[in-house]
Amino acid sequence: MKKKLSLTMAGSLCLILLLNIILSLYTTQASLRRESERKMLLAARQVAASIEQSQESAGMVERQIGELLHVAAKLAAKELDPDIQNITNEQLAKLSKQVGVTHIALLVRTGDDIIIAKSSEPAELGLSTKDWGYWYRAFKQLFEEERVTIPYGAAADHFWTGPFEYSNSKPNVIDKWGYYYDAKRNYIIDPYIRTDSLHQIGTHIPSPEEVLDKTKKINGEILEISCINPQTFAGVRMSGQGYVHDKTKLHNRPIRYGTYTYIDLENDKQAVEKAAQIGANVVYETRIDGKKLLKSFIPVNSASQASYIISIVMDYAQISKVLQKQLVSYISISAFLLILFVIVSYKQAGYFIRPIDAILGKVKNVAQGRFDTPLVINSKDELGLLAAKINTMTDNLSSYTDQLKQAVEENRSVKEHLESVIQQTADAIHTTDLEGNIIQVNQAFEKLYGWASHEVIGKRINLIPGHLEGEVQARLDALMQGEQLPAVETVRIKKDGTPVEVSISTSAVRDPEGKVVSFISISRDMTERNRMDELLRRSEKLTTVGQLAAGVAHEIRNPLTTLRGFLQLQEYNNRVDPKHNQIMLSELERINLIVSEFLILAKPQAVHFRNKNVRDILEDVLSLLSSQANLHGIEFVMASQTDETDVHCEENQLKQVFINLLKNAMEAMPEGGVIHIELFRPDPDHLGITITDEGVGIPEHQMEKVGEPFFTNKENGTGLGLMVSQRIVEGHKGSLQIESAVNKGTQVTLTLPAARPEHGEGPERNDPHSCPG
């Protein structure tokens, strides 16, 4: 105890010291990082200012060189023959030295292109300018004897000079070109000067690259500086060093100045986009080739060129070194304080635990059942109060022990009574654990399912038919979620394999913490009650069939009367009249139609439900009825608001429904018109179909009779078609609604359950709870 108390106190101090070290290091790191960010921001501003100054100086030099190129072009024009065929490349090389330029090239028009035909630089011969953008437009304006209107470079009469740009023949050098055309020759004179030869004319401008190198030398912690073009950075053709290809112009290069060797392209792209968007510094830490770095991206708005981003990469090692020194210092001080504290706390712990030893002795006596000896501690501090409370607790424990013994006896009696009630109840009861193993059954269970208790306790038996396992698992999942489920009528399997109809109620049994530990199921034999219900249903069905039979008899009486009259007439006249035969055949066909539709209602039919596309079924029906529709000037228009049009149905029955409804719509439009068919989703679980005609409509006083057998407005109708359709839709667990207005038309709306995966299509499910029901 003494050691534990001492170690606990030392541990607490150690935790406090550790938290102090972590907080100090975090604060120091944040301070060092802010200082590094400040240095990078200051360096970026210096670089931006130097580049801006360099660009202004370059602009002045560019204008001077442009004037020099203008003069050189005019001098060359005096020396060169007007016909390019009379000029040689050697002559141009010699002339370029005379007029004080690096090279001279001659450009001519060839069809839809302007090419370099002659040059003192062999690498330029044959170069096409058609893809040079505004340069090509400038050449065309010179050849048309127009003043060049390009906003870049500088223009004069018969002359235009482009800006500093990378050469197409030597992409690693920057040139300044001039173009002269006076309409006295068949070519443009192009003298140009390389920037690396500017010292020859006494001019030197510190380039941005020199500015970046000088800044890195001054700031030793800076590893790399890059001037990034946010418009083309991280483009699809960008290489690791930032160049798209050899002929990329300066204003399109992802890295305008500097280098890009510390590559973290994805993160750099995000940082560049963010810096350009918010217009502020963006900093993040990264690790490249095992080296921890700090990258900063500072947006710069330039007056002389497009805005760009300055990226500065700083070595994180300087921050890490400072943190390591501070960490060693903190650890040394903390170790000394910890050792000193352990020594002092160990001595103090011995003084504190003396009363605790006495308390432990008393607790030991209580644990052994001895409550008679009181605890004596004379101190008036918390330990003294604890001793008094322990004495009080001991007295109470003695009293509670006697009461507990009495409660145990009472609980045993109640348990025996409940077990007796469970065993005597007429409903079968069985309890299972979460793995499906049976824990307990009563006598009614043994009688209903045929299993003896010793055969099932601790085992998992199969009471559930295979096709119901998914349903049972869904109910168990709902019980696990805390739902209360009503009893359900279903089928279970006895020991001998025979099915039994039962009403089963399942509940979850939870422990004091609310966690489900088992399931209890109560089964009631429903065989006899279901047999009586079936007798009642058959009686009701016979009543309905009788009513339908009476209606059929009434409907076929008139055709039979007509047949009898014509047969008597023929017998009386002793001759067969073909006209009478035609009428009798028509009446026989009417009788056959009535009987056929009656059989559909009265006779159960074997159906096979499958997942089918309602759009396909409708298209088959429309194809069947199209000829009849064309004869009567009727057009079908089908539209769909959803792509999911599958339902679980019997295809032929559904076709019969659509045929009946569409024929009714066609017969309601003797003058022709349009029948609109639309598919839609009223909710995620159902599919809706509306059939709307432009017919005569149904009077309001007849709407209540629509769907009754033998009620019809048609001259040759039976009134059974709509009733058959309603029966089929109800058999599909759907609904059919009719809305109509006289002389405006009728709309029939079918609602069918949307299709779900058929049995065997989805993944197999291994039900771990096959017994609970």
Salt bridges, closest charged atoms under 4 A:
GLU35 OE2 - ARG38 NH2 2.64
GLU37 OE2 - ARG33 NE 2.95
GLU62 OE2 - LYS176 NZ 3.01
ASP112 OD2 - LYS130 NZ 3.77
GLU121 OE1 - HIS103 NE2 3.28
GLU121 OE1 - LYS170 NZ 3.85
GLU144 OE2 - ARG109 NH1 3.40
ASP157 OD1 - ARG147 NH1 3.07
GLU165 OE2 - HIS251 ND1 3.80
ASP175 OD1 - ARG194 NE 2.70
ASP182 OD1 - ARG185 NE 3.15
GLU210 OE1 - HIS204 NE2 3.80
GLU221 OE2 - LYS39 NZ 3.86
ASP268 OD2 - LYS295 NZ 2.75
GLU285 OE2 - ARG33 NH1 2.80
GLU285 OE1 - LYS292 NZ 3.58
GLU409 OE1 - ARG412 NH1 2.84
ASP427 OD2 - ARG524 NH2 2.85
GLU455 OE2 - LYS495 NZ 2.95
ASP477 OD2 - ARG765 NH2 2.93
GLU489 OE2 - ARG529 NH2 2.18
GLU528 OE2 - ARG531 NH2 2.65
ASP533 OD2 - ARG529 NE 3.66
GLU534 OE1 - ARG537 NH2 2.68
GLU534 OE2 - ARG538 NE 3.34
GLU555 OE1 - ARG590 NH2 3.63
ASP577 OD2 - HIS580 NE2 3.51
ASP620 OD2 - LYS655 NZ 3.68
GLU644 OE1 - ARG681 NH2 3.36
GLU651 OE1 - LYS612 NZ 3.81
GLU651 OE2 - LYS655 NZ 3.65
GLU667 OE1 - LYS714 NZ 2.91
ASP683 OD1 - HIS686 ND1 2.91
